[in-house]
Amino acid sequence: AQRVTQPEKLLSVFKGAPVELKCNYSYSGSPELFWYVQYSRQRLQLLLRHISRESIKGFTADLNKGETSFHLKKPFAQEEDSAMYYCALGNFGNEKLTFGTGTRLTIIP
Amino acid sequence: EAEVAQSPRYKITEKSQAVAFWCDPISGHATLYWYRQILGQGPELLVQFQDESVVDDSQLPKDRFSAERLKGVDSTLKIQPAELGDSAMYLCASSRDRDYGYTFGSGTRLTVV
């Protein structure tokens, strides 16, 4: 069965400090990992996916198959990064996504 | 920018009543999803359509929930009868075929009293 674990429900970071949002997954097939973000009063939207290997808004995430992790990182937090972040797992051939429970990131000015 | 439209935004209904939600995906998006998000949890897939066909409804409580996408465009999710535990945000999303870039709607927040 597919499972996504985000161990931190809440995370507070000072502006300018590095950010790391943790995500671990369990899946026996070939995983595809995503990060979705929901800013206050906005819709859930795609932040990045591992196959694109691109940096969005300064965020990056590396898929580590050995540790079954896909942590989201940003070297210098900005106030506008405050949001709810969801890690999601999919598999090739099926567009269904399994979401984690989310981490609420708060950037302290 | 194209959006996924959902209505209503909020719905309060009494236990045992029927309730329906509507979703209009982005034009040209063949795949449509209904997700349920209970407070404090991540979205969980209820049903996935490819055009007018159901691809996955394994998590849909079929004794009370039904979903349709008759012409392969907009979709309706119905609950009858509603139970207290159905209180949640119901999210609709769409994507182009085999494109993981989901676009979510703003959701319908259901409260069952």
Contacts between the chains, C-beta under 8 A, distances in Angstrom:
chain1	res1	chain2	res2	distance
A	4	B	42	7.4
A	9	B	40	8.0
A	32	B	100	6.7
A	34	B	100	6.8
A	36	B	102	7.9
A	43	B	104	5.0
A	43	B	105	6.8
A	43	B	106	5.3
A	43	B	107	7.7
A	44	B	43	7.4
A	44	B	91	6.9
A	44	B	104	4.4
A	45	B	103	7.8
A	45	B	104	6.9
A	46	B	100	8.0
A	46	B	101	5.6
A	46	B	102	6.4
A	49	B	100	6.3
A	86	B	42	5.4
A	86	B	43	7.5
A	88	B	42	7.8
A	90	B	100	6.0
A	94	B	56	7.7
A	95	B	31	5.8
A	95	B	33	7.9
A	95	B	48	7.1
A	95	B	95	6.2
A	95	B	98	6.8
A	95	B	99	7.9
A	95	B	100	6.2
A	96	B	33	7.9
A	96	B	45	5.6
A	96	B	48	6.0
A	96	B	56	5.9
A	97	B	43	8.0
A	97	B	45	7.1
A	97	B	100	7.6
A	97	B	102	7.1
A	98	B	45	7.8
A	99	B	42	3.3
A	99	B	43	4.9
A	99	B	44	7.2
A	100	B	42	5.3
A	101	B	40	7.1
A	101	B	41	5.4
A	101	B	42	5.0
A	102	B	41	7.8
A	102	B	42	5.5
